[in-house]
Structure formats: C-alpha cells, structure tokens
Amino acid sequence: MIHTLPAVVDDTDHHGEEVTVRCTVHDGPQMGNRGGQKTMYEIDVSGCQFDGPAFLSCWHESPVWTDAFGATPEYVHDTLDNVPLQHGETVIARGVPNEHNDTWYFNVTSILIRDPETPIGKSEMRSANECPRIYNLKYEKQVFSPGRYDLSPGSVKGRIVHSLLEYAIDNPDYRDNFEHGWTEAEMDACFEDVLDSEYAVDLALCRLAWISPNDIKEHAWNAIEPLLTDDTFTDTINEAESVNTEVALSSSLGFNGRVDLVIDGTPYDLKTSYQPTDAQRNHHRFQLRIYLLALALETLEPGERLMDRIEDGVEGVLVYPNLADADGVELERVELRKHDLQAIMEMRNDAAVLRGGFGTPTTYGRDCTGCMFKEPTAISGDTDEQLPAPCQFYCQSERRWDCFETDEDGDIITQCPLFDECDQRLEFRNPAVTDHYNRLRTALNEERDARHALGTELEHLSRDSLIQAGLLLPQLELHTVEGQRRLRFTTDQPVVPAFRPGDKIRLYHADTEYYQTATYYGHDGEEIVFELDGQPNVAFLNPQATFEARRTVSTDTFPRDLLSQLDYAQRAEVTPLLETTGDAGDALAELSPEEPEQVATYLDNKELYIDVPVRRDRSELIADLVHHVTATQLQKPGGDGAIPQDDQRVLVLSGVPEITDTIDACIGDRDGVIRMDGFADATADAITPDMDGHTIYTSLDTADVVLSSTRYALADHVFHAMRTGDSDARPHSDRFFDSVVLVGAEPLTEPQFHFLRVLGDRIVAIGDTRRPGPQMVSGDARTSRLNESYFNRLYRRFANVENDDSQSLVVPAELPEPIADAFTGIDVTTTRIPGSVDFVDATGNTETALTETTHEYRVTCQDTNMDARFLRLEPAEEVDALQISHALDDLRTLDAGALTIQNEYTIQDIRFTVLTNNPIDGDTHQIEVNVPLRATPFLNRLLTHNPDEAATVAEICREQDPDVVVTPFAAHANTIRDCLGDESIPVRLPHELTGDYHESAVVSLGVSDPERIVSAPVSDIETLYTVLTAAKHCTIVGNRDTLERNSVLKALLPVTTA
C-alpha cells in the first residue's frame, strides 16, 4: 500500500514503523552527520498540516540513536551517487518516518523508485542493463514493432495459449473441468470458442500474409492439451480458494507487466517456448521476480518490513506446458532473494534515469548475438516486405562514428560486430531528410516532457475540477462488450469530454487505482465507446462495477506513438516535405460541388489533396467524392494500363464518426464494400467480433473497398498487418490496397500522415484547411510544425507549385452573409447563403481551477565568486508561455545578485518582475516563473469557464431551443451542460463539429477579462472559423468589451447591436 505524504507526515501513529510513501523532491542533496552519516533531500510537504522542513534521509551507517532502522542499502546509494535526485522529481520510498526538533524525516530502509509515473517492464530494465544501444532504439526512438497484430507464428500461438487458459478458468461453462477432468471434446470446444471470439481477425490476417493458420493452431493445441490434462496443475487450480487471471501490476509503483495467474496469492507465469535457451529461462525467472517484488510491495502492511517478508519466503511458479525435453508440464518454483531485490531496483532506476537521454550509444564492442534489432522488421508476416534492421539503419543514417579504419597495410579494422553482415553501410541517406526526422524526434521527446509537467499541474486539481474540465467521465455503466475489447458504456451523469476520438485514456473501476488503458472511440448515440489496448480479465469486465474514464496528460502515450510512426516512415523511406522547390504558380484547381464525379479526372495523380470547407451539404459531398474515388478505375502504379476492376482495392479511413456513417450510407449498398472499424450496425457488410476467421478472410480478400476509421488504423495497426498484397492475384502492385483515402485529414500530424499513406500506392486526402490542426504543448513541437496539419502543408504546397504526381483541389465554401463579411481574408471561393448573427452581451468573469503555472529553470552564475540565487519571477507583459520557455532555455548565464525585489528587468527581451531573490547553496541559479494560465493555451482550453455566462446561455436556450451549443472551452462546456439541467440540447466543442450547418446554434465564447485580453483559443482564427460556422443562424454570447478587441468578432458586433 502506498500512503500519501499527508497521511504519514500528519499522522504520528506511523512514526517508527516502516511504510511506503510517494513524495516530491524540493531540493538537495545535502550531507548530515547528526546521529550518523546520511544524505538528505528536502521534500515538498505543501499539502500537509505540518509546517516545518521535511527530508528524505538515506543513511550511510546505522544511526546511533535508534534501532528502528539501520543503514540504507548500498544499491539505493549507488543510484543516487550516479545521478542525484533532482528538484521536482517524484519518488516512491519504503522507510521509517520520525520527527525531531520540528523537522520531519523519512528514513529510507529498502526501496527507492524513481519516476514511478513511468511504468517500466522487464524488457526495458534488461535492455538498459545489457545494451544501451537496444535501449536507445526501443525506448528513446520507439522503433516500430507490429504490436497487437504481430503475425509471427510463435507470437500468435503464445497469445492463443494464454487466452485459452484464462478463458477456461474464468468461464463457468468450463471451470468445473478442472475438478472432473478435461475430455478431448471439451478441450476442443473451449479451443474453438477462444479462436472464434478473440482470434478470428488474427488468423484471417495470417492467411492474407500466407502464414498457415492450421500450423499455428496445431502448435497451440500441442501446448494446451498437456496443460489441461496435467493432474498437478489442474488440481492446483481446482483446490485453490482464489484464482485470478491476467493480474496487472499496479502502475502506481512504476512497474509494468501482467501476471498470467495468481493462485492463492502466488503468481504463476505461463511460458509457451518449446526449446528455450538457458539465457531465455533466466530472463523468465527475472521477469517473475519482478512480479514477486511488485506484488509484495502492493500487499505490505504498515510496520511490516520488506526484508522480513523476503526472508520468510516469497516465491512464484513458471509454467512450461510443452518443453521439448520434458514429459508433460514442468512447474519451476522461483524465489525472490535479497540480491534479486538489489538487481531489480538498480536496473529499474537505471532505466528511469536513461529515459532522460544521454546521447546516442555507439555500436562498438556490443554482443549482438540473438538481438532482434540487427534483423529487418517484417511487415505483415511477409519476409519479402521488410523495414531495414533498425540498428544498422540508424547507425548508417546518423554517422556518429566510423564503420572502420585501415591500418598501415591497408587492411580493414573495425570495432563494429555487425560490419561484415551490414547491408546499410553503403546506402546513401539524404542528410536533409535525416536531419528533418531527427528534429521531429527531438521535438517529440520535448513534447513528452512538457505533457508530463502539465500532468503534474493537473494532478493537484480536485475530482470535481477534473470532471468539469472533461478529463474525467464518472459513473459509467458497462452496457455491452464486443469481441472482448470494444466496450460500450452508458451514464446518468453526462460530461462533455475534453478528449477526442483516438485519444488514449485510462478506464478505472470507480474508487480504485486499478485501470486498463484504452482508446476513446467517441459517442455512438447514447453510448460512449472505448477499445481496450489489450485483453482484459473477467474481473475487470464485471457488469456490476461502476467505471470512470480519465485522460491523464502526464502519462500521455501520444508522443510515444508518434515516435513509433516516425520510425516506420523513416525506415520505409518516406520523403517528407522539406523546403519548397519548383516553379511557383497557381496550380490549384476548383471542383464544382454539383459535379463531384469530376474528381475522377484527377485520379491519375499519385497524391490528391481536396479542401472541402464548410457547407450545408458537406458530409454528403464528401461521401459523394469518396463514392467516385472508390468507383473509378485506377491506373497501374507504373502507368502501364488500368488496373482490372475486379483486382482494385481501396482503403477509406475517416477521422469523423458522423462522416464515416454518411459514407457508409452512401456506398454501403455497393457490392464489395465492407466496414471494418468494430461498429456492427453498418449499411455495408461489416466485419464484426462474432465472425469466424474464414469469413473475415474471405470478406477482406474479395473486398473492393474497406471502410474504417483513422483511429482504428492508428490504434490497432491492423491495416499495416495487411500492407503487402498477393502478387499472384494482383500482379500490378505489391500492396494490399491500391489507394488510401483519408477523410477529415486536418488533425493528423506529420508522423501519422506518413504512417497511413504507406498503406497504398496512392493517397487521396480530404479535409478543411481552415480548421485547427493537432494539439501540441511544447515549444519545440510547435517550432517543428508538429502542431500544423500535415494535410494543410501538402495542400498548400501543391496549390502553389506544379507537380506531375500531385494535385490540390478546392470546393467553394458556403458562408452566411454576416460571417462572410467578417471573414474577409478567407482564401477560398465563397457562396453566400441566408443566415444571421445575433449577439448577447454577457456579464461575469472567467474562472479557472488553476490561476497560473510554474516553470522552473537553472542558469549558471555569471560570476563564480558570487552566491547562487533562488529567483521567483512574474512576466510584466502579456507573453506566451512557450516564448518564455524558449527564452529562458537559451539563457546561459545571469548576474542574479543585481536584481532587486519588486523591480522590473528585461531578461532575454522579456520584461519580468522580481518577486523573490534569496541566496542558496550551489553554483547555479534556480529560477521559478509564475505564468498566468491564459499564457498556456493547452490548459486554458481545458480549465476556463464563466459561470454567469453559462447561466445566460441556458436562459437563451430555453427561449430559442437551438440545435446545438458550441464553446471552445471544455470546462465551460460542462458548466453550460450543468446549467441546462434536463434540457436535451447538445453541447459541443470545436473538434466535434463536422463542418455541416445546423439550422441554429448558440456560440458561447466564455472570455471576459478586466484587461480586455482575448486569450487562446478564442484568439485563434481557426477556432473562430469552426465555431462561428456551426449554424446558419448563430447567437453569440460573450463580453462585448473583451470580444471587440478581436477583429473578426468586432466586425460582427456592430451588425448585431446597432
């Protein structure tokens, strides 16, 4: 059990007994010698009633004044000696608290876990210890791996065996067989149930990749049969008081992993290897010992000593069902020993420190035996379609060291163990392309850190504030489970979610810390849809449980996913859009909305970018365009004639659920159209979770059009598992799809766009270039243009530069008269339509759950003879947080002693007021900058609301009964939702709008500022374009004095208030 710091600091009952706490380092290290030698770190106790200083104490020797604890283990000291704890770093520690002379101490006795917010598993720990090169590739570059749809036969077989054992234990129809014995018929029935319910898609994809499903099933059966007929194993399950399957380690402890079975508290881990090497079996033991330690830490009671628990015996069991040299099931008992604790903690913390990055490790002198990264990455199980081996690819691309040298005789000398077999060292890589990918990679790592920092800010918010911000959806009732992973929920407490379809969230059992990660799929009628990232256990899917969904920004996987997609694109040799070259001119062509069939005349281009702005019939027009794109006979990639109509296959990926349904309604009745995104109630023939593998295979193999969603393609990688085609049946292409159509492409980042475009020989992308692009937090991500829609960049490039393979098209917009007058600078042909804009001047002030954020920097002292200082600064001018971040990141030295309190100074061209200036120990200044929330657009968009304006909106809605209420602020949306009470009027955020016009809308802009500052996102032209075109007849609600400072809104105000 992990205690919060206030529960231990303020409750003296815990003094003198060993407990586990989470705490945040405020300063240190500093040495102490009273009562014995120790290293101390000051910790943050701001949430406690205790108002004195508090320290984390690591003892170098047993204290002379107590026998309640001894010296802190050396492995803790070794970790801290190499890299001391940093200001703001969070740790979990096991130790004994005490208070002396109004100072509180936590004396570390056994463990100290760094960065527990980052779950680290056995592979990462082992990689950090064995080969920093592997660690760099796998966890810093996040090189692509097939993931969920890894079609290697051994991987599929292993997943089937694990699933069947869990199913047999959890399903009451089969559980009694562990008591009475399994017949072959019962095993076969259970086997077929699991294959049909969980592995139909996997086995269908194997057939498409020319991998024999029958061989996989045979090997799986050979492991399952001895497992279910072994008397010792089945008796163990039958006689147990409790058996839990797929038990996830608590991520709160910083460990990542799942235990296959926990039987009466003992973990059992199933291994399906047929001929494991000694090294592999040692890896299995190491993995189980991690599980043993994590489970022990979860169950330790206050006052119980971890070392005593280990001495009493902590053991688990490895289960090998079909070893080549064993007769039957082998059960190997594995014990956690004291030196295992040392090894695990050292490796876990080394991995956490490595996450910070220490440069790219060399290939020299490595033992590459059996390393997966020296081998090409197979795509869709096809050894003929591969990405280059990542180790050699990046070694050649980055060229940080010489491949070889020559001696005096001209003989080659090399320190690289892969030199003789490397197929990459003579490959030419464009340095500009490599530099571009490396800049994006650096920016994404900065984005990860920035989201972690913002997540730390959000952790201080109350539960009610998280609900109001749309970051927490409470009171979810499980309504339907489809195919084990697709979950549908209903709720009596509707919340407007701040997350978008495709975002990663955590699904919790209410009032617990147990969760599973999932992808948010949006609303389907009254239901909220999520898809789990992995197979859940039966206990998690308890229909009686109440769930809640949380978006946790600090552990957001978005940057990590983008890194993996970036690696895929780079190794697939996708050439990014670099500096514009070619002859500038008007290359843009206009497409008449009355003649969508004309799109067919442009399909000879390899790339087609279609800008479809707001229109009354936008969704229907996009559906018509998709219809003609998918029905037109395409040319072969080499230009040698047309593709036979029966051989042509197109993948349509839509990013907007409502438009997906419109496309489905438009083309679903055509022969050869199937839908594959997990939604069964489709017009088209749909691949559903209850289909068998043969039916799914036949549907995909004979399909002309596959309709799905971008979130499904990005989350599951299912279409990358079928990237390669059948050269015998479709000799014109080595791809499974001839063309990929991306609908709603404007939110896609550059890595996502590259990752999806490789699925076909051609790409057709459809979007609205005026809508907001991807959301990014860090300055580096914005500087690298990751916050810009890559679709928009490509569209503008080929609208202005002639290209034989690429074409940009635009459809005229439809704008109501007053909106057209306000958006005079909009760069598109516009048809004016009837409409109106009214304005209601609202009183009230904006409120936020956070008023400011704190940014921390360390700067070298300008004069080494002067004391280091602690400075707290506040910007004295309106400036974006990203501008502050860039400026102070580039600050190399500072004469802090010359700065006096309450005066203003210009630092890096920004005016700051000095609030605090105190001397501190050390050789670097510590600077804290308090930044108003409105200067951090990501948080401002989440947390801003205006209760008085929300009440005014509710009154207007009761009078007008509009079709929709729109606001750019998540917290404001939920405040409006609360004010509406039982009214069924939907409240929408900008990303939820499709670009079609409602008849009427109330647009609540929320901002009201004494200084008349229009903050983001209301200041963003893309946001205003999106919300003000929600309906033909709009009522804008807001504070006139503030809004008239914006030129677009000012153009509307006189019209509505004259």
SEMI-285285 format. One record per residue (C-alpha): x, y, z. Coordinates in steps of 0.2 Angstrom, whole numbers, plus 5000, padded with zeros to 4 digits. Example, Ala and Ser with C-alpha at 12.3 -4.5 7.8 and 13.67 -1.06 7.14 Angstrom:
2
506249785039 506849955036 
***
This chain:
1058
500050005000 500650174995 500250315008 500050495003 501350605011 500050705022 499350535029 501150495035 501850665040 500250725049 499850555057 501150525071 500450345073 501550295058 503150365066 504350225070 503550105058 504050055040 502850125027 502850165008 502650345003 502650454987 503550614988 504250754978 506050824980 506151004983 508051024985 509650934988 510750834991 511550895007 512550795019 512150775038 513150695052 512050715067 511750535074 512750465059 513250505041 511750525029 511250615013 509750715014 508550785001 507250915006 505450865001 503850954997 502550955011 501551095005 499950985006 500250945024 499751025040 501551015046 502351175043 504251135046 505551075034 505550885029 506950775022 507150615014 508650535023 509750405016 510950335030 512750285026 512850195043 511650145056 511050285067 511750285084 510050355092 508850215087 508750035082 507150055072 508050055056 509850035050 510950105036 510050125019 510549985007 512050024996 511049994980 510050154984 511650254987 512350194971 510850254961 510950424970 512850444969 512750424950 511350534947 510650634962 508850664964 508350824955 507150964961 505350924956 505750734954 504450614961 504950454970 504250314980 505150254995 504950125009 505650185026 505350245043 504650415047 505150515063 505150695069 506450795078 506650975083 505151025072 505950935057 505150785049 506250645042 505850495031 507250365033 507450255018 507650075023 507449965007 506750034991 506850204982 505950204965 506250354953 504950424941 503550304947 502350384934 503350294921 502950104921 504450014917 504449824912 505749684912 506249714894 506649894897 507549854913 508549724905 508949824889 509649974900 510749844909 511349744894 511449864879 511250044879 511050034860 509549924862 508850044875 509150194863 508250114849 506750034858 506350164871 507050334865 506750314846 505250194850 505650094834 504150024827 503549844831 501949754825 501249764842 499449694843 499549614826 501249534827 500949394815 502449294818 501849114821 502649094838 501849264844 500149214839 500249044846 500849114863 499349234863 498149094860 498848984874 498749124886 496949174881 496348994882 496948964899 496249124906 494549084897 494548914904 494748974921 493549124920 492149044910 490948954922 490548834907 492248764908 492948794926 492148634933 493348534921 494748574932 493948464945 493148324935 494548314921 494548384903 493948274889 494648304872 492948364866 492848494880 494648554876 494148564858 492548664861 493548784873 494848804859 493648844846 492748964857 494349064860 494849064842 493149124836 492949264849 494749334850 495749274836 494749274821 495549434814 497249374818 497049214809 496249294794 497749414793 498949264794 498049194779 498149354769 500049354774 500249174768 500549114785 499748944789 498348964802 498248774804 500148764809 499848904822 498348814829 499248644829 500648714839 499448804851 498548644854 500148554857 500448674872 498648674878 498248494879 499648444891 499248604901 497448554904 497748364907 499148384919 498548324936 499648434947 499248594938 497348564936 497248514955 498148674960 496848774951 495348664957 495948664976 496348854976 495248974986 495649114974 496249114956 496449274947 496949294928 497949424919 498349524935 499149694930 500449754942 499949924950 500650054939 500750174954 502350084959 503250114942 503249934936 502449874920 501849694917 500449574919 500449404929 499549264920 498849184936 498849224954 498349074964 498049104982 499249254981 500649154972 501049214954 501049084940 501849144924 501549044908 502949014895 502548934879 504348914872 504748744865 506648754866 507148904877 508948934879 509748954896 509849134894 507949144890 507549044905 508549164916 507549304908 505949214913 506549204931 507049384931 505349434925 504449334938 505549404952 504949574946 503149524948 503549454965 504349614971 502949724964 501549614972 502549614988 502549804988 500749814985 500249705000 501549765013 500649825028 501249975039 502549915051 502949765041 504749755035 505149715016 506749615021 505749515034 504449465021 505849415009 506749315022 505049225026 504949175008 504249254993 504049134978 503149104961 503048974948 503548964930 502348854920 503148774904 501748664896 502748584881 504648594883 505548484870 506548394883 505148374896 503748244899 502248344902 502048514911 503648574920 503248684936 504848784941 504748874958 505649034958 506149134974 506449314977 508049334986 508849494994 510149514980 508749504967 507949654976 509649744973 509749694955 507949744951 508049914960 509649954952 509049904934 507349994937 508150154942 509550154929 508150134916 507150284923 508750384923 509150334905 507450394900 508150574901 509350534887 511250534887 511650544869 511650404856 512750254861 514050184849 513850014841 515649974845 516049824856 514249754858 513749574859 512449564846 512049384847 510149354846 509749534845 508149574836 508749744831 510049684820 508749594809 507549684797 505749724804 504549604795 502949694789 501349584790 502249424792 503049434775 504949414775 504949494757 504249654764 505349724777 505949884785 507849894787 508649824803 508549974815 510249964822 511149964806 509950094798 510150224811 512050194813 512250224794 511050374794 511750464809 513550434805 514150474823 515750364822 516750274808 516250104802 518050054800 519850114799 521350054789 523050004796 524750034788 524549884777 522849944770 521849814780 520149854787 520049864806 518349884814 517549884831 515849854825 515249674827 514049694813 515249764800 515349604789 513449574788 512849754787 511849794771 511649984776 513450054777 513550084758 511750154757 511650344754 510450444765 509950624761 510750724776 509250844775 507950704777 508950634791 509150804800 507250834797 506750664806 507950694820 507250874823 505550794824 506150664836 506950794847 505350894847 504350744852 505450704867 505150884872 503350864870 503350714881 504250804895 503050954893 501550844894 502250764910 502550934918 500750994913 500050824920 500950864937 499951034937 498350944934 498650814947 498350954960 496550984954 495050914963 494050774957 492650904953 493851014943 494350864933 492550824929 492151004924 493751004913 493050854904 494650754909 493650634920 492050544915 491250474930 489850344934 490050244918 488950084917 489649944906 488249914893 489049794880 490649704877 491049674859 492449554855 493249564872 494049734869 492649854862 491649924877 490150024877 489550124892 488050224897 488050364911 486750454921 488050594923 488450664906 490050754904 490750844888 492450754886 493950854883 494750714874 494550674855 494250504846 495950414845 496550484862 497250364875 496350364892 496350254907 494750154912 494650134931 493550034942 492750184952 493650214969 495150104965 496850134957 496649984945 496450034927 496749974909 497250094895 496050114881 495750214865 494250334865 493150304850 491850434853 489950434856 488850314847 487050384850 486850374869 488350264872 490150304875 491350184866 493150134871 494350004864 495549924877 497349914872 497449734877 496449584883 495549624900 495249494913 493549444918 493549534934 493849694925 492349674914 491149654929 489549714923 489049764941 490549884943 490550064940 491850134929 492650304925 493750364911 495250484914 496350574902 498050584911 499150704902 500650664912 500750484905 500050534888 500650404875 500350524861 502150574859 502750394861 501550334847 502150474836 503950424838 503550244833 502650314817 504050424814 505250274814 504150174802 504050324790 505950354790 506450174788 505050154775 506050294766 504550414765 505250584759 504550724770 504050894763 505650994765 506051164758 504851214743 505651194726 504951214709 504151344699 502851444709 501151474701 499351444703 499251264702 497551254712 496051184703 494251214708 493051074710 491151104707 490051034721 488751004708 489950894699 490850784711 491150654698 492450774690 493650714704 493950554693 494950664681 496250694694 496550524700 498050484689 499050584701 499950484715 499350614728 497750714728 497350844742 495550904742 495051054753 493151054757 492651204768 491051224777 489451194768 487651144771 487950984762 489750954767 489650774774 488550724759 489850804747 491250714755 490350544754 490050584735 491850614732 492350454741 491050364731 491850424714 493650404720 493250224725 492250184710 493450254697 494650134688 496350174693 497950164683 499350044687 500750124698 501950114683 500750194671 500550034661 498750024658 497250024670 497049904685 495749774681 494149824690 494049664700 495849674706 495649854713 495549884731 495350054741 495550094760 494450234766 494950304783 493850434791 494350544806 492550604810 491250464816 489750554809 490550574792 491050394792 489250344794 488750464780 490050374769 489350214774 487650264770 488250324753 489250174747 488750034759 487549964747 488849934733 489549754731 491249734738 491149864751 491449814769 491649914785 493049864797 493049984812 492149874825 490449954823 489249824818 487649924814 488349974796 487449984779 488949904772 489449724776 490349744792 491749634800 491049604817 491849524833 490749374831 491349324814 492449174811 494249184804 493749114787 492349234784 493449384789 494749324777 493549304763 492749474766 494449564765 495149454751 493649494740 493349674745 493449824733 493349954747 493749934765 492950074776 493650114793 494250254804 495950334806 495950304825 495650114822 497150114809 498250214821 497750114837 497749934831 498949934816 497849814808 498049884791 499849884792 499749694796 498949684778 500049804770 500849684757 499749614743 499649454734 500749464719 499949314710 498149384712 498649564710 500249574700 500149764697 500549804715 501549734730 500249824741 498649764748 497749924744 497950024728 497350184736 497150264753 495850394756 496050504772 494450594777 494550734790 496450734787 496750904795 497050844813 498450724808 500250764812 501650734800 502150564808 500350504807 500150554789 501650464784 501250314794 499550304785 500050354767 501250204765 499650084766 499350114747 500150164731 499150324730 498350444743 496850554742 496650664757 495150764761 495050904774 494651084778 496251184779 495451324790 495151214805 496351184819 497751064817 498450944830 498651004848 500451014854 501151084871 502951114869 503851254861 504951134851 503451034844 502751204838 504451264831 504551094822 502751124815 502050974823 500551074828 500151114810 499150994800 500250904788 498750894776 498751084776 500551094772 500450974757 498851054750 499651224750 501251164743 500351084728 499151234726 500651344723 501951234714 501651124698 501950944701 501650794689 501150674703 500250794715 498750904714 497751014725 495851044723 494651154732 492751164734 491951334736 491351374754 489651424759 489551564772 488051664779 488151844774 488751914791 490051784793 490651814775 490851994779 491851964795 493051834787 493551944773 495351874772 494751694770 495651624755 494351524746 492951554733 491351584744 489551564740 488451674752 486951594759 485551664770 485951674789 486051784803 487151834818 486451894835 487451954850 487051944868 488252044880 488551934895 489251994912 490351884923 492151844925 493151694919 493651574932 494951434931 495451294943 497251344941 497651534940 499451504935 500851384931 502551374937 504051354926 505751304933 507551344925 509351334931 510551454925 512451464928 513051604939 513951744928 515251764942 515951614950 516351714965 514551764968 513251664978 511951564968 510151644970 508451574970 507351694959 505451694958 504951804943 503251854935 503151924917 502752104917 501952094900 500751984890 501851844883 501551664878 502251534890 503151454875 504051614872 504651624890 505151444889 506251474873 506951624880 507551554897 508051394889 509351494879 509951594894 511651544898 512251654912 511451784924 512051914936 510651874948 511351974963 511052134953 509152104953 508152184967 506452134973 504852214965 505852294951 505652254933 507052194922 507252144904 507951964903 508051884885 506952034878 505551994890 505052104905 504952024922 504552074939 505652004953 504651934967 505951834977 507851844977 508751744990 510451664991 510651474990 511951344990 512651284974 513451354958 511851384948 510351504950 508651424952 507351524943 505451504945 504251594933 502451614938 501451614921 499651664920 498551514914 498051614898 499851604893 499751414892 498451384879 498351194882 497751214900 496751374896 495751274884 495351144897 495051244913 494251414908 492451434912 491251584915 489851534927 488751694924 488951674905 488451494906 486851544916 486451674902 486751534889 485551424897 484151554898 484451594879 484251404875 482651394884 481951534874 482751494857 482851304858 484451294847 485051144838 486751154847 487851254860 489651274855 491051334865 492951324863 493251284882 493051114890 492651174907 491451304901 490551174890 490251064906 489651224916 488451254902 487951074902 487551084921 486551254919 485451164905 484951034918 483650914909 483751014893 484250894879 485251024869 486950954864 488451054870 489951034858 491751084857 492551134840 493350964836 491550884837 490850994823 490850914806 490851064795 488951044791 487751184796 486551164809 485051274807 485351374824 486751374837 487251474852 489051514852 489751554870 491551624869 491751624888 493151754889 492951914900 494451994905 494752164915 496252194904 495152154888 496352014883 495651894871 496551734875 496851574865 495851484859 494651624855 496051724848 496451584835 495651614818 495451434815 494451414831 493351564827 493051494809 492551324816 491351384830 490551534820 490151424805 489151294817 487451354811 486651474798 485851574812 487051604827 486851694843 488551744850 488651764869 490051854877 490852004885 490752144872 492152244880 493352104878 492752024862 492852184852 494752184854 494752044841 494552104823 493451964817 492251974832 492252164831 491652154813 490152054819 489652164834 489052324826 487952214815 487052134829 487052284842 486552434831 
***
